Amino acid sequence: MPKKARKESRYERQILLKEWDQQKIRNGKVFIAGMGALGCVVALDLVLMGIGKLIICDFDTIEKSNLSRQMLFQESDINKSKVTVAQKYLIDLNPDVEIIAFNKEIQEVNPKIYEESDVIVDGLDTFEARRWLNSISVDKNKPLVHGGMYGWLGNVQVVIPFKTPCLDCQPLLPQERLQKPCTPPGKKRKKTKKVKKAPKMPSLLTISTIIGGIQAQETVKLILGVGKLLDNFLFYDGLSQTFTLMKLNQNSNCIVCGKNRIKGVDFSVDPRDTVRDLKDRLIMTLDIKEPMKVIVKGIIRNDNVKLNKIGIQNKESILIINKEMAKPLKIYAILHEK
Ligand SMILES: [Zn+2]
């Protein structure tokens, strides 16, 4: 049998769908952030369907407690890198697919990789990394397919930058419910007794297969350009077996996708305040998390410095950098004395 016919026979059922175009799927490039329960499901689905290129990124190692949900890993993989094991497994499943693996944090991946992707999939388990992924998706104008889960519950949201609300427009996920990350290589022995372990989040394979399956489906629809995209917040409750769609609104003042994001956000500043005071107000009003850096006149400023000592002017542009934003946030100081 010619090679092409052999390849197509693998997909003969899905190409029966009138909306299907295997060549579009074969040309598709998808970035999956996180190889946990959701990332494993999305990767498995996309690879079996014959996605052209899959980029997987995770810095974690496999733990025994992952094996009840993360279906790309087995007992003998414990302590190995998640992406290395997943890459080998996925290539064995479908050698047509190119798999690129990054054993590092998502923030350390070359931004060009995000630019080259057609869709970015969120399979992360920390609020900080998820917020950063949302901001780079908006910055690179790439669709983001977000999924989350907690116990019997799950949720999916698709972000089409500047068209649908981003994750920062209306953050719905309480941080305390998000699982702490698993153990990165080499970090186990460095732990001191002072570090309190966050309780692990309840997590169920059936929920991850449903939520990951919906994420994979939305990804495929985006690549094919077919169907109605999920433009609401989808909430799933496995105990009552209900799907609820909640309407989300774009926030024009959103610091990630709002109109003022590119030209800068006006921010009221008292020149007698210190840099620390300014940081505290940014935390309170724009929900920017520590650690952050405040750059005025091109210099990172210390917390105890008073803004008027730096010679801050009305409409002075200030750059704010933290780990949750792919690009620094620009604010314009609107000076007023309290
Ligand atoms: Zn937004």
Residues whose N, C-alpha, C, O or C-beta is under 5 A from the ligand:
A	BS01	ZN	P165 C166 D168 C169 N251 C254 V256 C257 G258
